[in-house]
Structure formats: C-alpha cells, structure tokens
Amino acid sequence: MRLILASASPRRAELLTTAGLEFEVISAAVDETPRAEEAAADYVLRVARDKATAGAARAGSGLPVLGADTVVVAAGRLLGQPSGDAHARKMLRMLSGTVHEVLTGVVLLAGSRELAEVVRTRVRF
C-alpha cells in the first residue's frame, strides 16, 4: 500500500517502514495549540485530522493520507514537545515515579472516507 505520511516525525516514518509500507512524507504546519476545555483525546484527534487534511491538500495525489499526533497527559496537564535538552530533562524528572497517559490520535483519509482512532496507553515511569 502506498500512502502519504502527513508528519515530519522520524518515529512515525520508522514505524511505517518497519510495517513494510511505501510512503511519501508531506508534512504540513498546523495549529497545535490546545483549545480551552478541550479534552486530551479530542485534542490529539483534531491535530491528527488537521495534519491529514493539510497533507492531502498539499499532496493532491489521491493517495491515502495518514496524520497522527501524540501527547503526554500528566496530572491533568497536556505536555507538549520539549523545547530542548534541559526542558526534556525537566519533563522526565516530573514524570519520574508517576503513572501518566500517552494518547495518540490517528486519522487516515482516503478519498471521502475517514478512519479515526485514539489510542490511550498508561505508563508507569
């Protein structure tokens, strides 16, 4: 199966390669700012959908487009991507000894069809 990966994430590309899928990367910048009162699952699904929609518009190829987003939720807060090494270490210290959730939203657009899923993983760190 050939598809468009609407993400610049090296990890997502690695997963698709490991799965034996042929794909082209077409990343698109989308607003990843959480909205007031937006639940974490709604947030990752919205961002994944926005990435897939933007990727489909940029590709214009008719191939299926995969968009995804992942967020860590700790103590009721969404944790975004760390801004650097020091920030990453601070986040890891905060998560150490806790149970938190990692949510991934995945959206596959194929023509007029949309498949969407949110996967929740509880992590003890």
Secondary structure, 3 states (H helix, E strand, C coil): CEEEECCCCHHHHHHHHHCCCEEEECCCCCCCCCCCCCCHHHHHHHHHHHHHHHHHHHHCCCCCEEEEEEEEEECCEEECCCCCHHHHHHHHHHHCCCEEEEEEEEEEEECCEEEEEEEEEEEEC
